[in-house]
Amino acid sequence: MQITGMLYGAKLLQFVGFPTAEVLGPAATDDEIKALIGKCGSVFVKPMFKGGVGKKGKAGLLGRASDLRSALQEKERLYFAEHRVGDVTAKANGVTFEGAVPAEHEVYFSISDSTRFRAPTLTLSCEGGVDIEDLDPKLIARIPFDPLTGLKAFVVANALCDLDAPKSVISPLVQQLPKLWELFHGFGMNTLELNPLRMKPDGRGRLTPVACDFKCGFDRDDVRSQRLGLPAQAFAADHSDFEQEINQLRTHQGQSDVYVINPSGTILAPTFGGGANSLVTGMLGDDAIISSDFGGNPPYEKMRDVATICFKHWLAQSNVLFIIGGKSNSTDIYESFRAIADALRAHVSKRGLAPVFVVVGRGGPNVVRGMGALRDTMSSLGLPYRMFGSDSDMSEVIEYAKRVDAFMKAGGRAQLATRLGMA
């Protein structure tokens, strides 16, 4: 669950009274854009991508305009821009117009839950506006602090002194940055990044930190994020109907993280657990249709709805239905597998059989009852299946699913369709 960009970022920062650049959304009128240019001198035109796609400026996906005509030309260029990062291609859907903020100093700031320090950690640098990974470590301060007391002014002051920051920026940052802990802690975030903070001078030369770009991530299990009233589509990583439907099922119990890897893939792999997801996604490669994590002890109703959506979109093209996860400590596997079985029966009764081979690998509470529920469903439908317990090596189970997929591609799918009486 990520929010990037100033369209939503400015609204979130208003909760704690933190200064932000002025922002107009994709529905801004010509008069509004012209007025913003007149007030700020120029505007930055940025495409709106869902999820974090990174390094848009280096890819040329950033426009600047000092008149209305140029701003509209940049809007036309960037409104549906595509950005490729590795194997992932993101498509924009709209632009924002952000008023320019004159400044001599730029600052990088973030709060995150650090696995190194086992505490919330402040990261600060007086070299903002660039990728923090590209900076010399000597220019970065990383300071853990006590979550019970929060981000106090002295923590910020000590970090700035360690960086030998210009004296003119210390007092404004010490006054403003502790506000962000309230936003981070009060709404269930696990990361919050402002890059850059531009130190804008007022008429008397006093500086004010102004947020010019925003990124944050939320803890899915923390219900406090719901108080923000953000629309579900704000957290989507893509515009596909599949992901949009899954996003509607997000609750405080049970994950529903999905990403479409290959719309033409042949293995549908509902996966339980982040570690299992990483291994499955890496080993299946382009054969996988989705990358998913449906763990977290989802209730029966949610898991049935998730499975129903997966089957509706992807089962017809799948050679293998691969239900896989590690050995759970708390997830009731019987409830999860019973929900999947019921969703599969309902799908078949509505849309008909699909020639698919079912491979299952799981361990944990009530796993035998859960596999029994799946077995009964597969037997009644006439679908071939193979099940593995927690004593099986997960990588070998994944390799088995890949071999089944290869067999199905080499004629096994047609043989199964014939056996099932399908045309």
Secondary structure, 3 states (H helix, E strand, C coil): CEEECHHHHHHHHHHHCCCECCEECCCCCHHHHHHHHHHHCCEEEEECCCCCCCCCCCCCCCEEECCHHHHHHHHHHHCCCEEEECCEEEECCCEEEEECCCCCCEEEEEEEEECCCCEEEEEEECCCCCCHHHCCHHHEEEEECCCCCCCCHHHHHHHHHHCCCCHHHHHHHHHHCCHHHHHHHHCCEEEEEEEEEEEEECCCCCEEEEECCEEEEECCCCHHHHHHCCCHHHHCCCCCHHHHHHHCCCCCCCCCEEEECCCCCCEECCEECHHHHHHHHHHHHHHECEEEECCCCCCHHHHHHHHHHHHHHHHHHCCEEEEEEEECCCCCHHHHHHHHHHHHHHHHHHHCCCCCEEEEEEECCCHHHHHHHHHHHHHHHCCCEEEECCCCCHHHHHHHHHHHHHHHHHHHHHHHHHHCCCC
